[in-house]
Amino acid sequence: MLAKPIGYTVVFRPVVKQELDEIVKYYEELKPGLGLLFIEVVDLLFKRIEKHPLHFQIKHKSIRRAGLEDFPYNVFFRIHKNQLIILAVLHQRRNPKQWKSRK
């Protein structure tokens, strides 16, 4: 008999919404429509994380990193029981200490 896959609930830390809003605003100011494209790419990555969270490399303790396609950003998350906790969406050149302290 095949094992039933775990159903994860995705939980976003409050700061993630603020980070996403700032990134979308930046890209929309850069070129109209680019912010919307960014959100679409992020949404696809969130779905991939939800479907296959163990496919992403652990970067610090239990925190995993998933890179966005076409944009220089990473999503940092951890698995806690049946939850996927999205800790941060940060530019690849930002200081990693920003997400290491988030739980």
Stockholm file with secondary structure:
# STOCKHOLM 1.0

chainA/1-103         MLAKPIGYTVVFRPVVKQELDEIVKYYEELKPGLGLLFIEVVDLLFKRIEKHPLHFQIKHKSIRRAGLEDFPYNVFFRIHKNQLIILAVLHQRRNPKQWKSRK
#=GR chainA/1-103 SS CCCCCCCCEEEECHHHHHHHHHHHHHHHHHSTTHHHHHHHHHHHHHHHHHHCGGGSCEEETTEEEEECSSSSEEEEEEEETTEEEEEEEEETTSCTHHHHTCC
#=GC SS_cons         CCCCCCCCEEEECHHHHHHHHHHHHHHHHHSTTHHHHHHHHHHHHHHHHHHCGGGSCEEETTEEEEECSSSSEEEEEEEETTEEEEEEEEETTSCTHHHHTCC
//
